[in-house]
Amino acid sequence: MPLIAFLGLEWEEGVLDYHKQKNRRFSSTPSYQDITRPVYSRSKGRWRNYQPHIESALEILEPYVARFGYRENP
């Protein structure tokens, strides 16, 4: 289930363009660089690098993977 739906909110196209907001005030926190960039997706599937180390936990995690829709599309 996407976070937006979990929170009971309606989907808006602007969600993916949050980093382009013109009325954003400057933030001096270390996260400012992160909030000015698009949604980070370069790590998708990187968990496979650790699969041999988490193999025993995958069966335990399977119900959560299914429930929260964490399946990757082939």
Protein Blocks (a to p, Z undefined) as FASTA:
>chain_A
ZZklmnopacdfklmmmmmpfkbccdfbfklmmmmpccdfklgoklmmmmmmmmmmmmmm
mmmmmmnopaccZZ
